[in-house]
Amino acid sequence: MKHLKKGRKFGLKRDQRKALLKRLAGSLILKEKIKTTEAKAKEVRPFVEKLITKSKTNSLANVRSLAKYFSAKVLKKIVSEIGPRFKDRNGGYTRITKTGMRKTDGAKMAIIELIK
């Protein structure tokens, strides 16, 4: 039974899975809208939302904890633009829109974007 089992494995090892989430989150923050599989979108959503919540308070500790995940370019954008944009919002920073099946392998596709 799958009770209390959280997260998807995507057929990857732990470090590869963490790298995938970091790259997806970084792309989402830079571009503010990405197209990926539905499972990956659902997996990256809570990860990104926690990071955006941290970026709302611009303290040194929060910036350093975000620096573990992102490059300088992404870090600058999340701290200076995205954090202040969601200052008055209590969660729900992303939207997932299902777009149908991919032609090649039939994977369910989705668009994940930051709310304006």
Buried (B, 14 or more C-beta within 10 A) or exposed (E): EEEEEEEEEBEEEEEEBEEBBBEBBBBBBBEBEBBBBBEBBBBBBEBBBEBBBBBBEEEEEBBEEBEEBBEEEBBEBBBEEBBEBBEEEEEEBBBBEEEEEEEEEEBEBBBBBBEE
